[in-house]
Amino acid sequence: MSDLRDKAITLANRPYRVVVFLDKTTEGDSIYVALNPELEGCVSQGDTPEEAIGNLKMAREDFIYFLLEDELDVPEPQYLSSNTILTISEDMPSDNQSIENKLHYA
């Protein structure tokens, strides 16, 4: 593996927040979408929440790799306190800005 790929994997393993929600495909099928709010545009999907999260891990590694390759800054994870509770409404939109607006911090 290249040094750049190794660095991307190391950075991708930092504790980024993960948001998962149920959405519909254009055909109307249910699909789970996972994203890291700190990494705008880094999104994955899967038939189950676990699959979406697993796909997000791979997508995050590639996303960060290409940021490094283009010599762009890699956003830091935004840490949540241990007593933060996130609730996500069932009608989550599929764009990052709207999702951020729908997150509720207790």
C-alpha positions in Angstrom: 0.0 0.0 0.0 1.1 3.5 -0.6 2.0 6.0 2.1 -0.9 8.2 1.0 -3.4 5.2 1.2 -2.1 4.3 4.7 -2.5 7.9 5.9 -6.0 8.0 4.5 -7.0 4.8 6.3 -5.5 6.1 9.5 -7.4 9.4 9.2 -10.6 7.6 8.2 -10.5 5.6 11.4 -10.9 8.7 13.5 -14.2 9.0 15.4 -16.3 10.7 12.8 -20.0 11.1 13.5 -22.3 8.7 11.6 -25.8 9.5 10.6 -28.0 6.6 9.3 -31.5 7.0 8.0 -34.1 5.1 6.0 -34.8 6.6 2.6 -36.4 5.5 -0.7 -34.8 4.9 -4.1 -36.2 6.5 -7.2 -38.0 3.2 -7.7 -39.6 3.5 -4.3 -37.5 0.7 -2.6 -36.4 1.2 1.0 -32.7 1.9 1.4 -30.5 2.9 4.4 -28.3 5.9 3.8 -25.2 6.6 6.0 -23.0 9.7 6.0 -20.4 11.6 8.0 -21.7 15.1 8.5 -18.1 16.4 8.8 -17.2 15.1 5.3 -19.6 16.8 3.0 -20.4 14.5 0.1 -19.2 11.3 1.7 -22.3 9.2 1.6 -23.1 5.5 1.3 -26.1 3.2 1.2 -27.1 -0.4 2.0 -30.0 -2.7 2.5 -29.5 -2.6 6.2 -28.0 0.0 8.6 -25.0 -2.2 9.2 -24.3 -2.6 5.5 -24.7 1.2 5.0 -22.2 1.8 7.8 -19.8 -0.7 6.4 -20.0 0.8 3.0 -19.5 4.3 4.6 -16.2 3.1 6.1 -14.9 2.2 2.7 -16.3 5.4 1.1 -14.7 7.5 3.9 -11.2 5.9 3.2 -11.5 6.7 -0.5 -13.0 10.2 0.2 -10.1 11.1 2.5 -7.5 9.5 0.1 -8.7 11.8 -2.7 -8.6 14.9 -0.4 -5.0 14.0 0.4 -4.1 13.3 -3.2 -5.5 16.8 -4.2 -3.6 18.3 -1.2 -6.9 19.5 0.4 -7.6 19.7 4.1 -9.2 16.7 5.8 -11.9 17.9 8.1 -11.5 16.9 11.8 -14.2 14.8 13.5 -16.6 16.8 15.6 -16.7 15.2 18.9 -19.9 14.8 20.8 -20.0 14.7 24.6 -20.9 11.4 26.2 -24.3 12.7 27.3 -25.4 13.9 23.9 -28.4 12.2 22.5 -29.2 12.4 18.8 -32.7 11.7 17.5 -33.4 11.7 13.8 -36.8 12.1 12.3 -38.1 9.5 9.9 -38.6 12.0 7.1 -34.9 12.7 6.7 -34.0 14.4 3.4 -31.1 13.2 1.4 -28.8 16.2 1.3 -26.3 17.0 4.0 -27.4 20.6 4.8 -31.0 19.5 5.4 -29.9 16.6 7.4 -27.8 18.8 9.7 -30.9 20.9 10.2 -33.0 17.8 11.2 -30.5 16.5 13.9 -31.8 17.2 17.3 -29.3 17.5 20.2 -30.8 16.8 23.7 
